């Protein structure tokens, strides 16, 4: 798949580049990443370079994962990353600590969901996060995902095991309104 960019009212989603490696390394060194994400720990600049040159590039080339940098302008710095594992429609995302709480990730997630439904035959976009990752859960809820419960995660943790995860789904025909039934933390 040839990488493509997405635009929203406030954001540009494009491909992470080597120029983003320092920001990726800095953001991914946040201790919340060790607990809630599957990124290497401790996270280094070499991990960021490998992410951009290997994981991101290979994911696009093999049409298995579309990964975007989240920016506020074409030449703007990286604020975070969002992606979708194309074969099964699983989304994942993160923002650097100083960019959280501004409503950026729900906006980015709406654009990614729209792109998945427009460019694939996937009928349902999936979401999961490790129990306790309330910020991720709130983003999915705001975007109209319906809560599907606590299950072993499909995305494996650092130890290769499935983590207990909150899960959700958003179907192609679903409206994007906030659904009831989410845990109280949402």
N, C-alpha and C positions, 0 to 999 in steps of 0.2 A: 504494500500500500504506500502510495506517495503521501508523505505527511501534509496535512492541511491545517490552516489556522482557523480560529473561531473568534468572533467579536460579539461583545455584549454592549450595553449602554456605557459601562465603565471599564471594561476589561478587554484585553487582547490575550488569547490563548494561542501560543505558538510553541515551537520546539525548543526545549532546553539546549543550550550550547555550552561549549567549554568556557565561555566568558561567564557563565552562571556557576561554575564549579565552586568558587569560594563561598558564594551565598548558600548554595546547597549544603556544603560541608558545615557552615556555621549554623544553619537552621536545624540540620539533622543531628547536631550535637546536643540539642535540647533534651534534657532527661525524659521528657514525656515520650520521645521517640523510642527509647529503650523499652518502655512498658507497653505502648499502644501500637507500634508499627513493626514491620518486619525488616526494617533497614539494619545493616550491620551495626554492631555496637562494640566498642566506641566507633563513631563514624569519623572518617578522615577525608581529606581532600582527594586522596587516591580513590576512595569509594565513590566520591562525587564524579570524578573523571570516568571511572568504570561505568557508572550509572548512565552518564550522557553518551559516551562512545559505544558502550556495549548494550546495556539493557534497553535504553530508549531507541537507539538506532536499529537494533535487531528486532525489537517489538514492532516497529513500523514496517521494516523490510519484510518481515514474516507475517504481517497482518494478524498478530496475536495480541498486541497491546498498543493502544494509541495513548501517548503520553504528551501532555502539554505543560509548558511553563505558564503560570498565571502572572500577568503584568497589567499595569494600568495604562500603558501606551506601547507603541511599537518598539521604541528604543528604551523602554523603562526597565528598571531592575526586576529580577525575579522576586515574586512575593510568596510563591508556593508552587505546588505541582498537583495536577489532577490527571487521572488516566482511567481507561476502561480496558479490561481484559476482554477482547472481542469475542472469542469463541463462546463465552458463557455470559457476557454482559455484566461482569462485576466491576463496579466503580471503586476507586480509592482516591484519597486526596489528603493534602496537608498544607498548612500555611505557616510561614515563619511567625514566631511569637508576637512580634510587634504589629503584625497585620491582622491578627485575629480579632473578632468582635465587630467588624465593620460591614458584615453582610456580603463579603466578597465571594466566599465559597458557595453559598446557595446560588448566586448569580452564575458562577462558573459551572456548577453542576447542572443547572437548567440547560445551559448551552451544550454540554457534553451529552446529556440525555437526548436532546433534540437531534444532535448529530448521529447518535447511535440509531435512533429510529428512522432517520432520513437516509442513512447510508448502509444499513444492514437489514437483515430479515429477523433480527433478534426481537422477540415479542415482549420481553420483560427484562428490565435493567435491575440488577441485584446490588444490594449494599450490605455490608457487615462491618462491625467494629468490635474490638475487644471490650468485654464488660467494663464499664467505668469510663469509657471514652465519650463523655456526655457531649462534648463539642461536636464530634462527628455525628452522633445521634440527632442532635438538634438540626444540623444541616439537612440530613435526609428527611426528617419530619417536615421542615419548612418547604422542601421541594416536592412534597406530595407522596412520598413513599408510604406504603402501608407497613406497619410493624408486623413481622412474621414470627417473632419470638426469640428465645435464647436457644442457640444450637451450637454444636461444634463448628468452628470457623472453617470455611473452605480454604482460606488463605492461611498457610502454616506459620507458626511463630518462629522465633529464633532457634528454638530447640527442635524444630521439625514437627512438633505436635500441633494438633488443632486446639485453639484456645476457645474457651467459652465466649460466645459472641452474641451481641444483639444483631438481629438480621431484619432486612426489609426488602421490599420489591416495589417496582413501579412499572405497570404494564403499558404497552403502546396505547391502549384505548382509555387508560385511567385519566381522570381529571387530576390536576396538579394542586388541588386544595389540601390543606392540612387535614390529616385523618385522625380519628380518635383511636384509642387503644394503645398508645405509646406508654412506656414506663413513666412514672411520676417525674423522674429526673429530666425528661425532655421538656 
